[in-house]
Each structure stands twice: as structure tokens, then as C-alpha cells.
Amino acid sequence: MWIRKGDTVYVRSGQYRGKTGRVLHVNRKTDMLLVEGVNMKKKHQRPTQKNPKGGILAVEAPIHISNVALYSSSEGGPTRAVRRVVDEGGKKRTIRVCRRTGEEI
């Protein structure tokens, strides 16, 4: 899976197509993501001691990973990524690199 928490993603399909947002949570078992400001649903909240008025809240719902792509600010749009192994002081580390520009994501 190429997408991690904190990445900026571009929504490729669905109602929110063309929007970008930051990944808040990744569920690796179901391949679902929570993206900030994308796939907003209404949640009805009953009155509680903390919120005595209750009301209707807008919360993010999960979106499938196949409907998003990594967003590259240098390209100004979606990008594909590849993994590269980098040797840093005798330790090997895997990094994600933009396929077209070659810069680290």
C-alpha cells in the first residue's frame, strides 16, 4: 500500500472527484481511508452531558483506496509512486519516490 497517514491524496472518482485532502486514518484490512473534508456524511447526535443540545454533525466516512491517488505538489496533480532503496550510513531504507519527477514523497 503506497498511501500512509498524513499524505495528501487526490480523489479520482465519485462525488468528490477532483478534490484533495490529507489522510487521517488508514485501515489496511479493508483498504479504506479517512480523508479530511472528503466523503462527508451527516451524523445525528443525541443530547449528552457534554453536548446538551445534540444536533447533526458532518463527519468523514471512509473511501476506498482505489478511488484516490497520491498528490504531488510539484506536479500539481495526482502521481504514481515507486519504492527505492537508499543506503544511509550502512543502513538500507526504503523511500517512496514520484515516478515522473524522481523527488521523494
ABEGO torsion letter per residue (X at the ends): XABBBGBBBBBABEAABGBBBBBABBBAAAGBBBBBGBGBBBBBBBBBAABAAEEBBBBBBBBBAAABBBBBAAAGBBBBBBBBBBBBGGBBBBBBBBAAAGBBX
